[in-house]
Amino acid sequence: MQYLIKSETAHPLAKIAGKLGIALLAATVVSGCNTLSRLSDIGETPELTEIKNPTHEPNYRPISMPMPAPETARRNANSLWRPGSRAFLKDLRANRVGDIVTVLISIDDKAELDNETTRTRASSEDVDVPGLLGYQNSLGAILPEAATPDNLLNLGSTSSQAGTGAIDRKEKVELSLAAVVTQVLPNGNLVIHGRQETRVNYEVRELQLAGVIRPQDIDNSNEISYDKIAEARLAYGGRGQINDVQQPRWGSQFIDILMPF
C-alpha cells in the first residue's frame, strides 16, 4: 500500500524520467545484440549475400500496370514471316523470364536554381466620428481619458518580407550491370532486376537496379541504356569498416531524434 501511494504522488518529471530510462534500456539491449554480432566479426571480411531468386524475397510484389487489349497473332499461309516479329531470324535478345540484359548506367545531372523574393506593404487608416447620436460630447463622462470624436480610431500597419534560395547540385554515375528478366507484362514489356556486390578488403559495395523496359529498346548487343528504363530504381551503397566509421553512433542518432532543439 505504501508503494502505491508513492507511485500515485510521484512527480510528473519522475514519470517521464522513468519512461526515458525504459527506452534507453531497450535501446541498449538492441544495441548490445548488434554490438556482440559486430564483435564476433572482428578481423573477418564482410560476407557477401548469397544469390537468391528476387521473386522469393519477402518484400517482392509483382508489378501491375495499365495494359492495352491483348493482340492475337495471325499466321499467313505459306509464309515464314509472322506479323509483329522484330526479325526474320531468331532474336537472341532478352525477351523471356530468366534472360539476362546488360544495363549501361550513365548519369550526369546538374541543376542550378537561384530564387529571390521581396515584398513590402504599408497601410494606414484614420476614422473620426463627429456625430454619435448626439452623445459625442458625453464621451468624456464615459471614458476617463476624455476621448476626442474627431480622432476616434487610427490604424496603421507595415509588413516586409524578403527570401533568397539557391541550389547547386551535380551528380555523375557511370556503371554497367547485368539484370535478369523477372516478369513479362501482358503488353510485352519486361520487368528487370539486377544486383551486384563487390568486396575490396573489408568493404562491400552493392549496386541494385529495378525497372520496366521495352524489348524494342534493347540493342543488338543485348544492352540497354539507363534512361530507357521506366520506373527505374537505382541504389548504390556499401557496408563494412569504412561505412561504419562514416555513420554516427546509435547514441548520437537517438539523441538527435529526441532533442527538440
DRENKOLTI-213817 format. One line per 3 residues: their letters; for each residue y, x negated, z of C-alpha. Coordinates in steps of 0.02 Angstrom, whole numbers, plus 50000, padded with zeros to 5 digits. Layout:
A) Y X Z ~ ...
***
This chain:
MQY) 50000 50000 50000 ~ 50119 49859 50039 ~ 50084 49779 49868
LIK) 50125 49943 49780 ~ 50291 49960 49871 ~ 50340 49784 49820
SET) 50296 49817 49639 ~ 50397 49977 49631 ~ 50550 49897 49709
AHP) 50540 49738 49607 ~ 50698 49684 49519 ~ 50705 49727 49331
LAK) 50730 49543 49291 ~ 50569 49504 49382 ~ 50475 49630 49275
IAG) 50548 49553 49116 ~ 50502 49379 49177 ~ 50325 49439 49210
KLG) 50309 49508 49033 ~ 50376 49346 48960 ~ 50254 49250 49065
IAL) 50109 49352 48996 ~ 50171 49325 48818 ~ 50188 49137 48846
LAA) 50013 49132 48922 ~ 49940 49223 48772 ~ 50030 49106 48652
TVV) 49967 48957 48749 ~ 49788 49018 48738 ~ 49802 49046 48550
SGC) 49887 48879 48527 ~ 49756 48797 48635 ~ 49617 48855 48519
NTL) 49713 48786 48371 ~ 49750 48625 48464 ~ 49566 48599 48506
SRL) 49522 48629 48324 ~ 49651 48502 48266 ~ 49595 48376 48396
SDI) 49418 48387 48329 ~ 49484 48344 48155 ~ 49573 48184 48208
GET) 49527 48044 48089 ~ 49443 48164 47968 ~ 49505 48208 47795
PEL) 49553 48392 47772 ~ 49412 48493 47697 ~ 49427 48571 47526
TEI) 49396 48757 47508 ~ 49230 48797 47427 ~ 49229 48881 47258
KNP) 49213 49069 47277 ~ 49219 49223 47169 ~ 49400 49286 47187
THE) 49339 49467 47172 ~ 49244 49443 47337 ~ 49399 49394 47436
PNY) 49447 49517 47575 ~ 49622 49542 47502 ~ 49565 49563 47321
RPI) 49619 49725 47240 ~ 49582 49773 47058 ~ 49740 49792 46955
SMP) 49786 49966 46895 ~ 49925 49984 46767 ~ 49980 50119 46642
MPA) 49865 50110 46492 ~ 49878 50184 46315 ~ 49746 50302 46247
PET) 49581 50214 46204 ~ 49553 50173 46021 ~ 49383 50191 45938
ARR) 49339 50050 45819 ~ 49298 50108 45642 ~ 49175 50014 45536
NAN) 49186 50015 45347 ~ 49027 50019 45247 ~ 48981 49860 45151
SLW) 49119 49762 45239 ~ 49114 49617 45360 ~ 49292 49649 45417
RPG) 49321 49764 45564 ~ 49494 49843 45591 ~ 49578 49763 45742
SRA) 49490 49596 45726 ~ 49601 49443 45750 ~ 49495 49325 45645
FLK) 49358 49334 45515 ~ 49250 49208 45609 ~ 49206 49213 45793
DLR) 49355 49190 45908 ~ 49323 49057 46040 ~ 49474 49101 46143
ANR) 49457 49183 46313 ~ 49427 49370 46298 ~ 49291 49416 46424
VGD) 49269 49412 46612 ~ 49220 49237 46664 ~ 49304 49149 46517
IVT) 49424 49007 46553 ~ 49601 48989 46485 ~ 49722 48845 46515
VLI) 49894 48892 46580 ~ 50039 48774 46543 ~ 50170 48791 46679
SID) 50343 48727 46635 ~ 50483 48799 46742 ~ 50659 48729 46728
DKA) 50777 48856 46806 ~ 50957 48830 46851 ~ 51077 48959 46921
ELD) 51260 48942 46970 ~ 51362 49084 47046 ~ 51540 49073 47112
NET) 51620 49232 47178 ~ 51790 49255 47262 ~ 51862 49418 47327
TRT) 52035 49451 47401 ~ 52100 49620 47460 ~ 52261 49664 47551
RAS) 52328 49835 47601 ~ 52480 49890 47705 ~ 52532 50067 47752
SED) 52671 50144 47858 ~ 52712 50324 47909 ~ 52858 50399 48007
VDV) 52857 50579 48071 ~ 53005 50667 48153 ~ 53013 50845 48223
PGL) 53193 50905 48230 ~ 53138 51080 48274 ~ 52990 51132 48381
LGY) 53001 51322 48405 ~ 53166 51295 48499 ~ 53084 51189 48633
QNS) 53133 51021 48560 ~ 53267 50997 48691 ~ 53143 51032 48832
LGA) 53027 50887 48789 ~ 53115 50783 48921 ~ 53057 50902 49056
ILP) 52877 50897 48994 ~ 52864 50711 48955 ~ 52929 50592 49088
EAA) 52985 50466 48957 ~ 53108 50590 48879 ~ 53033 50596 48703
TPD) 53154 50599 48556 ~ 53115 50733 48424 ~ 53195 50628 48285
NLL) 53065 50492 48310 ~ 52913 50582 48375 ~ 52774 50487 48280
NLG) 52773 50316 48197 ~ 52613 50243 48120 ~ 52581 50079 48033
STS) 52427 49982 47979 ~ 52388 49820 47888 ~ 52219 49758 47827
SQA) 52169 49600 47738 ~ 52001 49535 47677 ~ 51950 49375 47588
GTG) 51775 49321 47538 ~ 51705 49171 47446 ~ 51524 49138 47395
AID) 51439 49003 47292 ~ 51258 48973 47239 ~ 51195 48816 47153
RKE) 51006 48812 47126 ~ 50894 48706 47016 ~ 50705 48712 47008
KVE) 50586 48614 46897 ~ 50396 48627 46896 ~ 50279 48557 46763
LSL) 50092 48585 46790 ~ 49936 48640 46697 ~ 49797 48745 46770
AAV) 49632 48817 46708 ~ 49617 49000 46756 ~ 49470 49119 46749
VTQ) 49474 49294 46674 ~ 49430 49412 46817 ~ 49463 49580 46736
VLP) 49485 49657 46563 ~ 49606 49804 46563 ~ 49575 49959 46455
NGN) 49707 49905 46329 ~ 49627 49733 46307 ~ 49746 49633 46418
LVI) 49667 49503 46531 ~ 49690 49477 46717 ~ 49677 49293 46761
HGR) 49662 49200 46924 ~ 49665 49012 46948 ~ 49656 48896 47096
QET) 49664 48708 47105 ~ 49654 48590 47253 ~ 49689 48404 47253
RVN) 49663 48290 47403 ~ 49753 48124 47416 ~ 49710 48029 47576
YEV) 49748 48153 47716 ~ 49848 48281 47617 ~ 49784 48427 47512
REL) 49892 48503 47375 ~ 49848 48679 47324 ~ 49901 48774 47168
QLA) 49865 48960 47144 ~ 49905 49069 46994 ~ 49875 49253 46951
GVI) 49942 49374 46822 ~ 49911 49477 46665 ~ 49909 49405 46488
RPQ) 49884 49467 46312 ~ 49741 49391 46211 ~ 49860 49376 46062
DID) 49969 49255 46161 ~ 49828 49129 46182 ~ 49844 48993 46050
NSN) 49705 48911 45951 ~ 49683 48778 46087 ~ 49643 48915 46213
EIS) 49807 48884 46303 ~ 49949 48999 46355 ~ 50122 48961 46424
YDK) 50177 49023 46594 ~ 50322 49126 46525 ~ 50200 49242 46435
IAE) 50113 49296 46595 ~ 50160 49468 46661 ~ 50164 49499 46850
ARL) 50147 49311 46871 ~ 50115 49247 47046 ~ 50128 49059 47071
AYG) 50103 48970 47237 ~ 50113 48783 47260 ~ 50096 48705 47431
GRG) 49989 48595 47539 ~ 49911 48559 47705 ~ 49872 48402 47802
QIN) 49956 48275 47915 ~ 50119 48263 47817 ~ 50135 48452 47809
DVQ) 50105 48465 47997 ~ 50247 48342 48032 ~ 50366 48441 47923
QPR) 50331 48603 48017 ~ 50418 48640 48183 ~ 50307 48656 48336
WGS) 50246 48829 48382 ~ 50353 48824 48539 ~ 50511 48798 48436
QFI) 50462 48940 48320 ~ 50428 49053 48469 ~ 50598 49016 48545
DIL) 50687 49041 48378 ~ 50611 49215 48365 ~ 50654 49268 48544
MPF) 50828 49192 48560 ~ 50960 49323 48516 ~ 51097 49192 48487
***
